[in-house]
Amino acid sequence: MIYLDNSATTRPHPLVTEAVIETLREDFGNPSSLYRLGLAAEKLVKSARASVAKSLGASPEEIFFTSGGTESDNTAIKGVWESRKKQGRRVITTAVEHPAVLECFKWLKGQGADVVILPVDGEGVVDLEALKEALTPDTILVSVMQVNNETGAVMPLKEIRDILGAAKSGALLHCDAVQGWGKEDCGAAPLGADLISVSGHKVHGPKGIGALYVKKGLHLPPFMHGGGQESGFRSGTENMPGIAGLGKAAELLTAEKDERLVRVAAARDRLKEGISSEIEDAVFNGPEDACPSVLNVSFLGCRGEVILHSLDMKGICVSTGSACSSHSRGSHVLSAMGLSKERIEGAVRFSFCAGNTVEEMDYVVSCLKEEVAAQRRLRSAFRRRGQ
Ligand SMILES: Cc1ncc(COP(=O)(O)O)c(C=O)c1O
């Protein structure tokens, strides 16, 4: 199998799998228990928190475990609204966010928030002039992702922080860094964010675990009430296998980041070059300097979904957009970029990890070439018959 859908999820690293199994088999204690088995579990949670904190340039007290990117986004966005809605009702996000953010904003609108959705340019990068215009004294939250999951577009978070600073805005900045973690410079300082969401299964960790960075001194209401775990912020007995796996994944991504990026970029570049030289009428979507983990291509005159199924038959996994939207109609990201119907219909997303090789990319290009030619032949035969 050639797995090129790493933005949807990644294969867990063998050391992550080992860490998860160990907590199920041996270290199964409850971190709240006072005997040695419990203390060992508590130590494990502490060590995992330290690894996640290190990867984000944060301190361990600023990291809270969640069930993944979706919960981190919900906790951050709804938490800011609940705690600050008396200070202001304007909340701002972008048109290309993941549904985990966009649906929260939809919910906020129903709660009476004054929601502004910022447009993006033709490459999927947020319009900073629109942000300047939208920013009012009663803005309490700006939420912008770090890397777009469909195009790899990297958002200008530093400039956004500067805009907030120049406007002397008291708005909090939340960043959904689910796709940037381990790939781009993803830390509390470089992002300048007050809240950062990350997820385990996008970085070779387990599913159902993630973390939220909450800047020191910032107090959000608890998302879960109960036994007071996670300093009272997120109650519930800790997901020990998930936490152990996330800690290991974070440790590995910090240690291997540069090496992984070189391999990811090599795979992306080879595929891009192969498509450019071998396949006519293939258009790349997103900016030239996109994060190397994602390559979005439109094969004009073809249907991305048909390409997906044909590649699947040859053992190649790709997608036509985000995993969450793959069953819905069209891509809200490509639509927001103003792309034509033909370009949206023919779009395929390839997303890479360090395990992908350049040899694999050559095979993918040959399969793509065959499929694209077959679809175009079929289409012109239908056209001829229709005439
Ligand atoms: C940008 C982004 N945010 C949030 C999520 C949701 O993360 P999770 O699957 O961990 O809930 C995803 C998952 O695809 C994502 O790509």
The ligand as an SDF file (V2000), in Angstrom:
LIG
                    3D

 16 16  0  0  0  0  0  0  0  0999 V2000
   -7.0880   21.4300   10.6490 C   0  0  0  0  0  0  0  0  0  0  0  0
   -7.7980   20.3810   11.4510 C   0  0  0  0  0  0  0  0  0  0  0  0
   -8.3920   20.7380   12.6010 N   0  0  0  0  0  0  0  0  0  0  0  0
   -9.0500   19.8330   13.3600 C   0  0  0  0  0  0  0  0  0  0  0  0
   -9.1360   18.5260   12.9840 C   0  0  0  0  0  0  0  0  0  0  0  0
   -9.8730   17.5610   13.8600 C   0  0  0  0  0  0  0  0  0  0  0  0
   -8.9550   16.7920   14.5990 O   0  0  0  0  0  0  0  0  0  0  0  0
   -9.4140   15.4090   15.2560 P   0  0  0  0  0  0  0  0  0  0  0  0
   -9.6180   14.4440   14.1480 O   0  0  0  0  0  0  0  0  0  0  0  0
   -8.2550   15.0290   16.1410 O   0  0  0  0  0  0  0  0  0  0  0  0
  -10.6290   15.6780   16.0460 O   0  0  0  0  0  0  0  0  0  0  0  0
   -8.5490   18.1120   11.7790 C   0  0  0  0  0  0  0  0  0  0  0  0
   -8.6890   16.7300   11.3010 C   0  0  0  0  0  0  0  0  0  0  0  0
   -8.7020   16.4510   10.1170 O   0  0  0  0  0  0  0  0  0  0  0  0
   -7.8620   19.0590   11.0020 C   0  0  0  0  0  0  0  0  0  0  0  0
   -7.2740   18.7330    9.8400 O   0  0  0  0  0  0  0  0  0  0  0  0
  1  2  1  0
  2  3  1  0
  2 15  2  0
  3  4  2  0
  4  5  1  0
  5  6  1  0
  5 12  2  0
  6  7  1  0
  7  8  1  0
  8  9  2  0
  8 10  1  0
  8 11  1  0
 12 13  1  0
 12 15  1  0
 13 14  2  0
 15 16  1  0
M  END
$$$$
